[in-house]
Amino acid sequence: MNGGEPAGRYQPPDFSGTTAVVTGGGQGIGAAIARALADSGARVVISGRHETTLKTVAGEITAGGGSCDWVAGSVADPDHIGELMATAGRDGVIHALVNNAGIAGPTAALADLSLEDWNETIAVNLTGVFLACRAAIPYLRAADHGKIVNIGSATGKRPLPNRTPYAAAKLGVIGLTRTLAHELGPDNISVNTISPFGVDNPRLERVIATMAEGSGRTPADVRAEMTAATAFGRTVTEEDVARLTLMLCSSVADDMTGQDINLTAGLVMY
């Protein structure tokens, strides 16, 4: 909270009557985004590779009075993406697509990477965004306006050692975002990227543990080094990413497109 504003001042936008798709919505950032959209009135359709987590998130949303459907599968599979968009676009329109699905990929020097590890990371983190955008475009065009939010990573611009496939894929998402923004501008569809870094969740813990093991340091030392490099000296939260996603999906951001927005507590400013 800045400027002495009273607690509770923030009011999320109203997405009543809209449909939003969130890939990777069964856990972590994707689940936080799905809950935030549903809490704001959107009908949400989530996808992911694990039925159990998808059912849990959808059940929590519906129990709270929201609307949530789910479709299990990999974003790297065109057939799954087709089923996902058909489910979400049952009324012929989709108003928002949030491409959040991603994997950490290997933590290893490029010289030691297998082609299989490289291909899998690119397939999920970059090709999956392409497939989802391509399949969603007809439904977004059928709406009065459309929003695409791609969840990238500041690692694409400030790469971590031994994370080459992940960094390459996330930088590719920015290029996809910028070109697609021009292609879809005439259709009143905006395309933006959020580039977080250091989102405090179990996935970050796994990345820290792997980096620590590979460098002979403790996880506490790796985490301290990460946070010390930020302007605020802290990590960010899944809810931070969800709130920014809601803003980009709202009318507040109607004139924003092709942007790459850092959410890094000040670590990355370019």
C-alpha positions as CSV (number, residue, x, y, z in Angstrom):
1,M,0.0,0.0,0.0
2,N,1.5,3.4,-1.0
3,G,0.7,6.9,-0.1
4,G,-1.0,6.1,3.2
5,E,-4.1,4.6,1.5
6,P,-6.4,2.7,3.8
7,A,-6.3,-1.1,3.7
8,G,-9.0,-2.6,1.5
9,R,-8.9,0.3,-1.0
10,Y,-8.1,-2.0,-4.0
11,Q,-11.2,-3.1,-5.9
12,P,-10.8,-5.8,-8.5
13,P,-12.5,-5.3,-11.9
14,D,-15.8,-6.9,-12.7
15,F,-15.6,-9.7,-15.3
16,S,-19.2,-10.8,-15.0
17,G,-20.5,-12.4,-18.3
18,T,-17.0,-13.1,-19.6
19,T,-15.1,-16.3,-20.2
20,A,-11.4,-16.7,-19.5
21,V,-9.0,-19.6,-20.2
22,V,-6.0,-20.2,-17.9
23,T,-3.5,-22.8,-18.9
24,G,-1.5,-24.3,-16.1
25,G,-4.4,-23.5,-13.8
26,G,-4.2,-26.4,-11.5
27,Q,-1.5,-25.1,-9.2
28,G,0.8,-22.1,-8.4
29,I,0.5,-18.9,-10.3
30,G,-2.2,-20.3,-12.7
31,A,-4.4,-21.4,-9.8
32,A,-4.1,-17.9,-8.2
33,I,-5.0,-16.3,-11.5
34,A,-8.0,-18.6,-12.0
35,R,-9.3,-17.9,-8.5
36,A,-8.9,-14.1,-9.0
37,L,-10.7,-14.1,-12.3
38,A,-13.5,-16.3,-10.9
39,D,-13.8,-14.1,-7.8
40,S,-14.3,-11.2,-10.2
41,G,-17.2,-12.9,-11.9
42,A,-15.6,-14.6,-14.9
43,R,-16.4,-18.1,-16.0
44,V,-13.0,-19.7,-15.9
45,V,-11.8,-22.8,-17.8
46,I,-8.5,-24.2,-16.6
47,S,-6.1,-26.7,-18.1
48,G,-3.2,-28.7,-16.8
49,R,-1.6,-32.1,-17.0
50,H,-2.9,-33.4,-13.6
51,E,-6.6,-34.1,-13.2
52,T,-6.4,-34.2,-9.4
53,T,-5.1,-30.6,-9.0
54,L,-7.5,-29.3,-11.7
55,K,-10.4,-30.9,-9.9
56,T,-9.3,-29.4,-6.6
57,V,-9.0,-25.9,-7.9
58,A,-12.3,-26.1,-9.8
59,G,-14.0,-27.5,-6.7
60,E,-12.7,-24.6,-4.6
61,I,-13.9,-22.1,-7.1
62,T,-17.3,-23.5,-7.5
63,A,-17.7,-24.0,-3.7
64,G,-17.0,-20.3,-3.4
65,G,-19.8,-19.5,-5.8
66,G,-17.7,-19.1,-8.9
67,S,-17.8,-20.9,-12.3
68,C,-14.9,-23.2,-13.3
69,D,-14.5,-26.0,-15.8
70,W,-11.4,-28.0,-16.5
71,V,-9.7,-29.9,-19.3
72,A,-6.7,-32.1,-18.6
73,G,-3.8,-32.4,-21.1
74,S,-0.5,-30.8,-22.2
75,V,-0.4,-27.4,-24.0
76,A,2.2,-29.0,-26.3
77,D,-0.6,-31.2,-27.7
78,P,-2.7,-29.5,-30.4
79,D,-5.6,-31.9,-29.8
80,H,-5.8,-30.9,-26.1
81,I,-5.7,-27.2,-27.0
82,G,-8.5,-27.7,-29.5
83,E,-10.6,-29.4,-26.9
84,L,-9.8,-26.7,-24.3
85,M,-10.9,-23.9,-26.6
86,A,-14.0,-25.7,-27.7
87,T,-15.0,-26.2,-24.1
88,A,-14.3,-22.6,-23.2
89,G,-15.9,-21.2,-26.3
90,R,-19.1,-23.2,-26.1
91,D,-21.0,-19.9,-26.6
92,G,-18.8,-18.9,-29.5
93,V,-16.6,-16.4,-27.6
94,I,-13.6,-16.3,-25.3
95,H,-12.8,-12.9,-23.8
96,A,-9.4,-13.6,-22.2
97,L,-6.6,-16.2,-22.6
98,V,-3.9,-16.4,-20.0
99,N,-1.0,-18.6,-21.1
100,N,0.6,-19.6,-17.8
101,A,1.5,-23.3,-18.4
102,G,5.2,-23.9,-18.2
103,I,7.9,-26.2,-16.9
104,A,11.3,-25.3,-15.2
105,G,13.2,-27.6,-17.6
106,P,16.7,-28.8,-16.8
107,T,19.3,-27.0,-14.7
108,A,22.6,-27.9,-16.5
109,A,25.2,-26.4,-18.7
110,L,24.2,-26.3,-22.3
111,A,27.1,-28.7,-23.2
112,D,25.5,-31.3,-21.0
113,L,21.9,-30.9,-22.2
114,S,20.1,-33.6,-24.1
115,L,18.1,-32.7,-27.2
116,E,15.0,-34.3,-25.5
117,D,15.3,-31.8,-22.5
118,W,15.7,-28.9,-24.9
119,N,12.8,-29.9,-27.0
120,E,10.4,-30.5,-24.1
121,T,11.1,-27.1,-22.5
122,I,10.6,-25.3,-25.8
123,A,7.5,-27.3,-26.6
124,V,5.7,-26.5,-23.3
125,N,7.0,-23.0,-22.6
126,L,6.9,-21.5,-26.2
127,T,5.2,-23.8,-28.6
128,G,2.3,-24.2,-26.1
129,V,1.8,-20.4,-26.1
130,F,1.7,-20.4,-29.9
131,L,-0.8,-23.3,-30.0
132,A,-3.1,-21.7,-27.4
133,C,-3.1,-18.3,-29.1
134,R,-3.7,-19.8,-32.5
135,A,-6.7,-21.8,-31.3
136,A,-8.2,-19.0,-29.3
137,I,-8.0,-16.3,-31.9
138,P,-11.4,-17.1,-33.6
139,Y,-13.2,-17.0,-30.3
140,L,-11.4,-13.8,-29.2
141,R,-12.3,-12.2,-32.5
142,A,-16.0,-13.1,-32.0
143,A,-16.0,-11.2,-28.7
144,D,-16.3,-7.4,-28.7
145,H,-12.7,-7.3,-27.5
146,G,-10.1,-9.8,-26.4
147,K,-7.2,-10.0,-24.0
148,I,-4.2,-12.3,-24.2
149,V,-1.8,-12.4,-21.2
150,N,1.4,-14.5,-21.5
151,I,3.2,-15.3,-18.4
152,G,6.9,-15.1,-19.2
153,S,9.8,-14.7,-16.9
154,A,12.5,-12.2,-16.3
155,T,14.9,-15.1,-16.6
156,G,14.4,-14.6,-20.3
157,K,16.1,-11.2,-20.0
158,R,18.4,-11.7,-17.0
159,P,19.3,-15.4,-17.5
160,L,20.2,-17.6,-14.6
161,P,23.3,-19.8,-15.2
162,N,22.5,-23.3,-16.5
163,R,18.9,-22.5,-17.5
164,T,19.4,-22.0,-21.2
165,P,16.3,-23.8,-22.6
166,Y,14.0,-22.0,-20.1
167,A,15.6,-18.6,-20.8
168,A,15.4,-19.1,-24.5
169,A,11.7,-20.1,-24.4
170,K,10.7,-17.1,-22.2
171,L,12.5,-14.6,-24.3
172,G,10.7,-16.2,-27.3
173,V,7.4,-15.5,-25.6
174,I,8.2,-11.8,-25.6
175,G,8.9,-11.9,-29.3
176,L,5.7,-13.7,-29.9
177,T,3.8,-11.2,-27.8
178,R,5.1,-8.2,-29.7
179,T,4.4,-9.6,-33.2
180,L,1.0,-10.9,-32.3
181,A,0.0,-7.6,-30.8
182,H,0.4,-6.0,-34.2
183,E,-1.4,-8.8,-36.0
184,L,-4.4,-8.7,-33.6
185,G,-4.6,-4.9,-33.0
186,P,-7.1,-4.4,-35.8
187,D,-9.4,-6.9,-34.0
188,N,-9.2,-5.0,-30.8
189,I,-7.3,-7.8,-29.1
190,S,-4.5,-6.9,-26.8
191,V,-1.5,-9.1,-26.2
192,N,0.9,-8.5,-23.3
193,T,3.5,-10.4,-21.3
194,I,4.1,-10.4,-17.5
195,S,7.7,-11.3,-16.7
196,P,7.9,-12.3,-13.0
197,F,11.0,-13.3,-11.1
198,G,11.3,-14.9,-7.7
199,V,7.7,-15.8,-7.2
200,D,7.7,-17.4,-3.8
201,N,6.1,-20.8,-4.2
202,P,7.2,-24.5,-4.2
203,R,8.5,-24.3,-7.7
204,L,10.9,-21.6,-6.7
205,E,12.0,-23.7,-3.8
206,R,12.8,-26.6,-6.2
207,V,14.8,-24.3,-8.5
208,I,16.7,-22.9,-5.6
209,A,17.5,-26.4,-4.3
210,T,18.7,-27.5,-7.7
211,M,20.9,-24.4,-8.1
212,A,22.3,-24.9,-4.6
213,E,23.2,-28.5,-5.3
214,G,24.9,-27.6,-8.6
215,S,27.0,-24.8,-7.1
216,G,27.9,-26.3,-3.7
217,R,26.0,-23.7,-1.8
218,T,23.1,-23.9,0.6
219,P,19.5,-23.1,-0.5
220,A,19.5,-20.3,2.1
221,D,22.6,-18.8,0.4
222,V,21.0,-19.0,-3.1
223,R,17.8,-17.4,-1.8
224,A,19.6,-14.6,0.0
225,E,21.6,-13.8,-3.2
226,M,18.4,-13.7,-5.2
227,T,16.6,-11.4,-2.9
228,A,19.6,-9.1,-2.2
229,A,19.7,-8.3,-5.9
230,T,16.2,-6.8,-5.8
231,A,15.3,-3.2,-5.0
232,F,12.9,-4.3,-2.2
233,G,15.0,-7.1,-0.9
234,R,12.2,-9.6,-1.2
235,T,10.4,-12.0,-3.5
236,V,7.0,-11.5,-5.1
237,T,3.8,-13.5,-4.6
238,E,1.4,-15.5,-6.8
239,E,-1.3,-13.0,-5.8
240,D,0.9,-10.2,-7.2
241,V,0.9,-11.9,-10.6
242,A,-2.8,-12.5,-10.4
243,R,-3.6,-8.9,-9.6
244,L,-1.5,-7.7,-12.5
245,T,-3.2,-10.2,-14.8
246,L,-6.6,-8.9,-13.8
247,M,-5.5,-5.4,-14.6
248,L,-4.3,-6.4,-18.1
249,C,-7.6,-8.2,-18.7
250,S,-9.6,-5.2,-17.7
251,S,-10.7,-2.0,-19.5
252,V,-7.9,-0.1,-17.6
253,A,-5.4,-1.7,-20.1
254,D,-7.5,-1.3,-23.3
255,D,-4.7,0.8,-24.8
256,M,-1.9,-1.4,-23.7
257,T,-0.6,-4.0,-26.1
258,G,2.8,-5.6,-27.0
259,Q,4.1,-4.8,-23.6
260,D,6.5,-6.8,-21.4
261,I,5.9,-5.9,-17.8
262,N,8.4,-6.9,-15.2
263,L,7.2,-8.1,-11.8
264,T,10.5,-8.7,-10.0
265,A,10.6,-6.4,-6.9
266,G,12.9,-4.2,-8.9
267,L,15.4,-6.9,-9.9
268,V,14.9,-6.3,-13.6
269,M,14.1,-2.9,-15.0
270,Y,14.4,-3.4,-18.8
